[in-house]
Amino acid sequence: MTETGQDQSRAPEKISEGVGVLVVDDEEQNAQILRRTIRKIFKGRIGIIDVAHSGRDALRLIEDNLGKYGIIFTDGNMPNGNGLELAREVKKRELGIDMVLISGGVGEYDLSSPQDVQEICSRYGISEVMQKPFAPSEIKRAIGDMLKKELRNWQCL
């Protein structure tokens, strides 16, 4: 869904200035809260913020809009393609998109275990793992770190 409430599969939001963010969560309320929080914290520095409700829907959006998204926030547990499956596909396609896994737990992984978090990050190409519930300050820090990394990479070109 776009910020205007349109179904994203029918009317993709136009690409605008700033980094594009894709929020992937099967629970509409959670997705909209995260979208509003990101928009409020990063006024002017984040471009579009689109929403998908499964890993499969997210992959379709990514494939249809290559280069549009720089950051993906994905829930870990969703039907029709969970967050780790989505991350594996993004990594396999070498799209260069930063992935943030947001979840209370994912399969056999314990997100309170530093070893499990490290394994998730290395195996699936996840940049950041945030346990639910999380504070807006955690979102700000995660996106801020990714934007700084992008700026450093751009300056090295």
Contact map, one row per residue, 1 for C-alpha under 8 A:
1111111110000000000000000000000000000000000000000111000000000000000000000000000000000000000000000000000000000000000000000000000000000000000000000000000000000
1111111100111000000000000000000000000000000000001110000000000000000000000000000000000000000000000000000000000000000000000000000000000000000000000000000000000
1111110000000000000000000000000000000000000000001100000000000000000000000000000000000000000000000000000000000000000000000000000000000000000000000000000000000
1111110000000000000000000000000000000000000000000000000000000000000000000000000000000000000000000000000000000000000000000000000000000000000000000000000000000
1111111000000000000000000000000000000000000000000000000000000000000000000000000000000000000000000000000000000000000000000000000000000000000000000000000000000
1111111101100000000000000000000000000000000000000000000000000000000000000000000000000000000000000000000000000000000000000000000000000000000000000000000000000
1100111111100000000000000000000000000000000000000000000000000000000000000000000000000000000000000000000000000000000000000000000000000000000000000000000000000
1100011111111000000000000000000000000000000000000111000000000000000000000000000000000000000000000000000000000000000000000000000000000000000000000000000000000
1000001111110000000000000000000000000000000000000000000000001000000000000000000000000000000000000000000000000000000000000000000000000000000000000000000000000
0000011111110000000000000000000000000000000000000000000000000000000000000000000000000000000000000000000000000000000000000000000000000000000000000000000000000
0100011111111000000000000000000000000000000000000000000000000000000000000000000000000000000000000000000000000000000000000000000000000000000000000000000000000
0100000111111100000000000000000000000000000000000000000000000000000000000000000000000000000000000000000000000000000000000000000000000000000000000000000000000
0100000100111110000000000000000000000000000000010100000000000000000000000000000000000000000000000000000000000000000000000000000000000000000000000000000000000
0000000000011111000000000000000000000000000000010000000000000000000000000000000000000000000000000000000000000000000000000000000000000000000000000000000000000
0000000000001111100100000000000000000000000000110000000000000000000100000000000000000000000000000000000000000000000000000000000000000000000000000000000000000
0000000000000111110000000000000000000000000000110000000000000000000000000000000000000000000000000000000000000000000000000000000000000000000000000000000000000
0000000000000011111000000000000000000000000111100000000000000000000000000000000000000000000000000000000000000000000000000000000000000000000000000000000000000
0000000000000001111100000000000000000000000111110000000000000000000000000000000000000000000000000000000000000000000000000000000000000000000000000000000000000
0000000000000000111110000000000000000000000011110000000000000000000111100000000000000000000000000000000000000000000000000000000000000000000000000000000000000
0000000000000010011111000000000000000000000001111000000000000000000111100000000000000000000000000000000000000000000000000000000000000000000000000000000000000
0000000000000000001111100000000000000000000001111100000000000000000011111000000000000000000000000000000000000000000000000000000000000000000000000000000000000
0000000000000000000111110000000000000000000000001111000001000000000010111000000000000000000000000000000000000000000000000000000000000000000000000000000000000
0000000000000000000011111000001001100000000000001111000000000000000000011100000000000000000000000000000000000000000000000000000000000000000000000000000000000
0000000000000000000001111100001000000000000000000011111001000000000000011110000000000000000000000000000000000000000000000000000000000000000000000000000000000
0000000000000000000000111111011000000000000000000011110000000000000000000110010000000000000000000000000000000000000000000000000000000000000000000000000000000
0000000000000000000000011111001000000000000000000001110000000000000000000010011000000000000000000000000000000000000000000000000000000000000000000000000000000
0000000000000000000000001111111000000000000000000000100000000000000000000000000000000000000000000000000000000000000000000000000000000000000000000000000000000
0000000000000000000000001111111100000000000000000000100000000000000000000000000000000000000000000000000000000000000000000000000000000000000000000000000000000
0000000000000000000000000011111110000000000000000000000000000000000000000000000000000000000000000000000000000000000000000000000000000000000000000000000000000
0000000000000000000000001011111111000000000000000000000000000000000000000000000000000000000000000000000000000000000000000000000000000000000000000000000000000
0000000000000000000000111111111111100000000000000010000000000000000000000000000000000000000000000000000000000000000000000000000000000000000000000000000000000
0000000000000000000000000001111111110000000000000000000000000000000000000000000000000000000000000000000000000000000000000000000000000000000000000000000000000
0000000000000000000000000000111111111000000000000000000000000000000000000000000000000000000000000000000000000000000000000000000000000000000000000000000000000
0000000000000000000000100000011111111100000000000000000000000000000000000000000000000000000000000000000000000000000000000000000000000000000000000000000000000
0000000000000000000000100000001111111110000000001000000000000000000000000000000000000000000000000000000000000000000000000000000000000000000000000000000000000
0000000000000000000000000000000111111111000000000000000000000000000000000000000000000000000000000000000000000000000000000000000000000000000000000000000000000
0000000000000000000000000000000011111111100000000000000000000000000000000000000000000000000000000000000000000000000000000000000000000001000000000000000000000
0000000000000000000000000000000001111111110000000000000000000000000000000000000000000000000000000000000000000000000000000000000000000000001100000000000000000
0000000000000000000000000000000000111111111001001000000000000000000000000000000000000000000000000000000000000000000000000000000000000000000000000000000000000
0000000000000000000000000000000000011111111000000000000000000000000000000000000000000000000000000000000000000000000000000000000000000000000000000000000000000
0000000000000000000000000000000000001111111000000000000000000000000000000000000000000000000000000000000000000000000000000000000000000000000100000000000000000
0000000000000000000000000000000000000111111111000000000000000000000000000000000000000000000000000000000000000000000000000000000000000000000100000000000000000
0000000000000000000000000000000000000011111111000000000000000000000000000000000000000000000000000000000000000000000000000000000000000000000000000000000000000
0000000000000000110000000000000000000000011111100000000000000000000000000000000000000000000000000000000000000000000000000000000000000000000000000000000000000
0000000000000000111000000000000000000000011111100000000000000000000000000000000000000000000000000000000000000000000000000000000000000000000000000000000000000
0000000000000000111110000000000000000010011111111000000000000000000000000000000000000000000000000000000000000000000000000000000000000000000000000000000000000
0000000000000011111110000000000000000000000111111000000000000000000000000000000000000000000000000000000000000000000000000000000000000000000000000000000000000
0000000000001111011110000000000000000000000001111100000000000000000000000000000000000000000000000000000000000000000000000000000000000000000000000000000000000
0110000000000000000111100000000000100010000001111110000000000000000000000000000000000000000000000000000000000000000000000000000000000000000000000000000000000
1110000100001000000011100000000000000000000000011111000000000000000000000000000000000000000000000000000000000000000000000000000000000000000000000000000000000
1100000100000000000001111000001000000000000000001111100001000000000000000000000000000000000000000000000000000000000000000000000000000000000000000000000000000
1000000100000000000001111100000000000000000000000111111011001000000000000000000000000000000000000000000000000000000000000000000000000000000000000000000000000
0000000000000000000000011111000000000000000000000011111011000000000000000000000000000000000000000000000000000000000000000000000000000000000000000000000000000
0000000000000000000000011100000000000000000000000001111111000000000000000000011111000000000000000000000000000000000000000000000000000000000000000000000000000
0000000000000000000000010000000000000000000000000001111111100000000000000000010111101100000000000000000000000000000000000000000000000000000000000000000000000
0000000000000000000000000000000000000000000000000000011111110000000000000000000110000100000000000000000000000000000000000000000000000000000000000000000000000
0000000000000000000000000000000000000000000000000001111111111000000000000000000000000000000000000000000000000000000000000000000000000000000000000000000000000
0000000000000000000001010000000000000000000000000011111111111100000000000000000000000100000000000000000000000000000000000000000000000000000000000000000000000
0000000000000000000000000000000000000000000000000000001111111110000000000000000000000100110000000000000000000000000000000000000000000000000000000000000000000
0000000000000000000000000000000000000000000000000000000111111111000000000000000000000000000000000000000000000000000000000000000000000000000000000000000000000
0000000010000000000000000000000000000000000000000001000011111111100000000000000000000000000000000000000000000000000000000000000000000000000000000000000000000
0000000000000000000000000000000000000000000000000000000001111111110110000000000000000000000000000000000000000000000000000000000000000000000000000000000000000
0000000000000000000000000000000000000000000000000000000000111111110000000000000000000000000000000000000000000000000000000000000000000000000000000000000000000
0000000000000000000000000000000000000000000000000000000000011111110000000000000000000000000000000000000000000000000000000000000000000000000000000000000000000
0000000000000000000000000000000000000000000000000000000000001111111110000000000000000000000000000000000000000000000000000000000000000000000000000000000000000
0000000000000000000000000000000000000000000000000000000000000111111110000000000000000000000000000000000000000000000000000000000000000000000000000000000000000
0000000000000000000000000000000000000000000000000000000000000000111111000000000000000000000000000000000000000000000000000000000000000000000000000000000000000
0000000000000010001100000000000000000000000000000000000000000100111111000000000000000000000000000000000000000000000000000000000000000000000000000000000000000
0000000000000000001111000000000000000000000000000000000000000100111111110000000000000000000000001000000000000000000000000000000000000000000000000000000000000
0000000000000000001110000000000000000000000000000000000000000000001111110000000000000000000000011100000000000000000000000000000000000000000000000000000000000
0000000000000000001111000000000000000000000000000000000000000000000011111000000000000000000000001111000000000000000000000000000000000000000000000000000000000
0000000000000000000011110000000000000000000000000000000000000000000011111100000000000000000000001111000000000000000000000000000000000000000000000000000000000
0000000000000000000011110000000000000000000000000000000000000000000000111110000000000000000000000011110000000000000000000000000000000000000000000000000000000
0000000000000000000000111000000000000000000000000000000000000000000000011111000000100000000000000011110000000000000000000000000000000000000000000000000000000
0000000000000000000000011100000000000000000000000000000000000000000000001111110001100000000000000000111000000000000000000000000000000000000000000000000000000
0000000000000000000000000000000000000000000000000000000000000000000000000111110001110000000000000000111111000000000000000000000000000000000000000000000000000
0000000000000000000000000000000000000000000000000000000000000000000000000011111001100000000000000000001011000000000000000000000000000000000000000000000000000
0000000000000000000000001100000000000000000000000000011000000000000000000011111111100000000000000000000000000000000000000000000000000000000000000000000000000
0000000000000000000000000100000000000000000000000000010000000000000000000000111111000000000000000000000000000000000000000000000000000000000000000000000000000
0000000000000000000000000000000000000000000000000000011100000000000000000000011111000000000000000000000000000000000000000000000000000000000000000000000000000
0000000000000000000000000000000000000000000000000000011100000000000000000000011111101100000000000000000000000000000000000000000000000000000000000000000000000
0000000000000000000000000000000000000000000000000000011000000000000000000011111111111100000000000000000000000000000000000000000000000000000000000000000000000
0000000000000000000000000000000000000000000000000000001000000000000000000111110011111110000000000000100000000000000000000000000000000000000000000000000000000
0000000000000000000000000000000000000000000000000000000000000000000000000001000001111111000000000000100000000000000000000001000000000000000000000000000000000
0000000000000000000000000000000000000000000000000000001000000000000000000000000011111111100000000000000000000000000000000000000000000000000000000000000000000
0000000000000000000000000000000000000000000000000000001101100000000000000000000011111111110000000000000000000000000000000000000000000000000000000000000000000
0000000000000000000000000000000000000000000000000000000000000000000000000000000000111111111000000010000000000000000000000001110000000000000000000000000000000
0000000000000000000000000000000000000000000000000000000000000000000000000000000000011111111100000000000000000000000000000011100000000000000000000000000000000
0000000000000000000000000000000000000000000000000000000000100000000000000000000000001111111110000000000000000000000000000000000000000000000000000000000000000
0000000000000000000000000000000000000000000000000000000000100000000000000000000000000111111111111000000000000000000000000000000000000000000000000000000000000
0000000000000000000000000000000000000000000000000000000000000000000000000000000000000011111111110000000000000000000000000001100000000000000000000000000000000
0000000000000000000000000000000000000000000000000000000000000000000000000000000000000001111111000000000000000000000000000000000000000000000000000000000000000
0000000000000000000000000000000000000000000000000000000000000000000000000000000000000000111111100000000000000000000000000000000000000000000000000000000000000
0000000000000000000000000000000000000000000000000000000000000000000000000000000000000000011111110000000000000000000000000000000000000000000000000000000000000
0000000000000000000000000000000000000000000000000000000000000000000000000000000000000000011011111000000000000000000000000000000000000000000000000000000000000
0000000000000000000000000000000000000000000000000000000000000000000001000000000000000000011001111100000000000000000000000000000000000000000000000000000000000
0000000000000000000000000000000000000000000000000000000000000000000011110000000000000000010000111110000000000000000000000000000000000000000000000000000000000
0000000000000000000000000000000000000000000000000000000000000000000001110000000000000000000000011111000000000000000000000000011000000000000000000100000000000
0000000000000000000000000000000000000000000000000000000000000000000000111100000000000010000000001111100000000000000000000000111100000000000000000000000000000
0000000000000000000000000000000000000000000000000000000000000000000000111100000000000000000000000111110000000000000000000000011111000000000000000000000000000
0000000000000000000000000000000000000000000000000000000000000000000000001111000000110000000000000011111000000000000000000000010111000000000000000000000000000
0000000000000000000000000000000000000000000000000000000000000000000000001111000000000000000000000001111100000000000000000000000011110000000000000000000000000
0000000000000000000000000000000000000000000000000000000000000000000000000011100000000000000000000000111111000000000000000000000011110000000000000000000000000
0000000000000000000000000000000000000000000000000000000000000000000000000001000000000000000000000000011111000010000000000000000000111000000000000000000000000
0000000000000000000000000000000000000000000000000000000000000000000000000001100000000000000000000000001111101110000000000000000000100000000000000000000000000
0000000000000000000000000000000000000000000000000000000000000000000000000001100000000000000000000000001111111110000000000000000000000000000000000000000000000
0000000000000000000000000000000000000000000000000000000000000000000000000000000000000000000000000000000011111000000000000000000000000000000000000000000000000
0000000000000000000000000000000000000000000000000000000000000000000000000000000000000000000000000000000001111100000000000000000000000000000000000000000000000
0000000000000000000000000000000000000000000000000000000000000000000000000000000000000000000000000000000011111110000110000000000000000000000000000000000000000
0000000000000000000000000000000000000000000000000000000000000000000000000000000000000000000000000000000011011111100110000000000000000000000000000000000000000
0000000000000000000000000000000000000000000000000000000000000000000000000000000000000000000000000000000111001111110110000000000010100000000000000000000000000
0000000000000000000000000000000000000000000000000000000000000000000000000000000000000000000000000000000000000111110110000000000000100000000000000000000000000
0000000000000000000000000000000000000000000000000000000000000000000000000000000000000000000000000000000000000111111110000000000000000000000000000000000000000
0000000000000000000000000000000000000000000000000000000000000000000000000000000000000000000000000000000000000011111111000000000000000000000000000000000000000
0000000000000000000000000000000000000000000000000000000000000000000000000000000000000000000000000000000000000000111111100000000000000000000000000000000000000
0000000000000000000000000000000000000000000000000000000000000000000000000000000000000000000000000000000000001111111111110000000000000000000000000000000000000
0000000000000000000000000000000000000000000000000000000000000000000000000000000000000000000000000000000000001111111111111000000010000000000000000000000000000
0000000000000000000000000000000000000000000000000000000000000000000000000000000000000000000000000000000000000000011111111100000000000000000000000000000000000
0000000000000000000000000000000000000000000000000000000000000000000000000000000000000000000000000000000000000000001111111110000000000000000000000000000000000
0000000000000000000000000000000000000000000000000000000000000000000000000000000000000000000000000000000000000000000111111111110000000000000000000000000000000
0000000000000000000000000000000000000000000000000000000000000000000000000000000000000000000000000000000000000000000011111111111110000000000000000000000000000
0000000000000000000000000000000000000000000000000000000000000000000000000000000000000000000000000000000000000000000001111111110000000000000000000000000000000
0000000000000000000000000000000000000000000000000000000000000000000000000000000000000001000000000000000000000000000000111111110000000000000000000000000000000
0000000000000000000000000000000000000000000000000000000000000000000000000000000000010011001000000000000000000000000000011111110000000000000000000000000000000
0000000000000000000000000000000000000000000000000000000000000000000000000000000000000011001000000010000000000000000000011111111000000000000000000000000000000
0000000000000000000000000000000000000000000000000000000000000000000000000000000000000010000000000111100000000000000000011111111110000000000000000000000000000
0000000000000000000000000000000000000000000000000000000000000000000000000000000000000000000000000111000000000000000000001000111110000000000000000000000000000
0000000000000000000000000000000000000000000000000000000000000000000000000000000000000000000000000011100000000000000000001000011111000000000001000000000000000
0000000000000000000000000000000000000000000000000000000000000000000000000000000000000000000000000001111000000010000010001000011111100000000000000000000000000
0000000000000000000000000000000000000000000000000000000000000000000000000000000000000000000000000001111000000000000000000000000111110100010000000000000000000
0000000000000000000000000000000000000000000000000000000000000000000000000000000000000000000000000000011110000011000000000000000011111100000000000000000000000
0000000000000000000000000000000000000000000000000000000000000000000000000000000000000000000000000000011100000000000000000000000001111100000000000000000000000
0000000000000000000000000000000000000000000000000000000000000000000000000000000000000000000000000000000100000000000000000000000000111110000000000000000000000
0000000000000000000000000000000000000000000000000000000000000000000000000000000000000000000000000000000000000000000000000000000001111111011000000000000000000
0000000000000000000000000000000000000000000000000000000000000000000000000000000000000000000000000000000000000000000000000000000000001111111000000000000000000
0000000000000000000000000000000000001000000000000000000000000000000000000000000000000000000000000000000000000000000000000000000000000111111100000000000000000
0000000000000000000000000000000000000000000000000000000000000000000000000000000000000000000000000000000000000000000000000000000000000011111110000000000000000
0000000000000000000000000000000000000000000000000000000000000000000000000000000000000000000000000000000000000000000000000000000001000111111111000000000000000
0000000000000000000000000000000000000100000000000000000000000000000000000000000000000000000000000000000000000000000000000000000000000111111111100000000000000
0000000000000000000000000000000000000100110000000000000000000000000000000000000000000000000000000000000000000000000000000000000000000001111111110000000000000
0000000000000000000000000000000000000000000000000000000000000000000000000000000000000000000000000000000000000000000000000000000000000000111111111000000000000
0000000000000000000000000000000000000000000000000000000000000000000000000000000000000000000000000000000000000000000000000000000100000000011111111100000000000
0000000000000000000000000000000000000000000000000000000000000000000000000000000000000000000000000000000000000000000000000000000000000000001111111110000000000
0000000000000000000000000000000000000000000000000000000000000000000000000000000000000000000000000000000000000000000000000000000000000000000111111111000000000
0000000000000000000000000000000000000000000000000000000000000000000000000000000000000000000000000000000000000000000000000000000000000000000011111111100000000
0000000000000000000000000000000000000000000000000000000000000000000000000000000000000000000000000100000000000000000000000000000000000000000001111111110000000
0000000000000000000000000000000000000000000000000000000000000000000000000000000000000000000000000000000000000000000000000000000000000000000000111111111000000
0000000000000000000000000000000000000000000000000000000000000000000000000000000000000000000000000000000000000000000000000000000000000000000000011111111100000
0000000000000000000000000000000000000000000000000000000000000000000000000000000000000000000000000000000000000000000000000000000000000000000000001111111110000
0000000000000000000000000000000000000000000000000000000000000000000000000000000000000000000000000000000000000000000000000000000000000000000000000111111111000
0000000000000000000000000000000000000000000000000000000000000000000000000000000000000000000000000000000000000000000000000000000000000000000000000011111111100
0000000000000000000000000000000000000000000000000000000000000000000000000000000000000000000000000000000000000000000000000000000000000000000000000001111111110
0000000000000000000000000000000000000000000000000000000000000000000000000000000000000000000000000000000000000000000000000000000000000000000000000000111111111
0000000000000000000000000000000000000000000000000000000000000000000000000000000000000000000000000000000000000000000000000000000000000000000000000000011111111
0000000000000000000000000000000000000000000000000000000000000000000000000000000000000000000000000000000000000000000000000000000000000000000000000000001111111
0000000000000000000000000000000000000000000000000000000000000000000000000000000000000000000000000000000000000000000000000000000000000000000000000000000111111
0000000000000000000000000000000000000000000000000000000000000000000000000000000000000000000000000000000000000000000000000000000000000000000000000000000011111
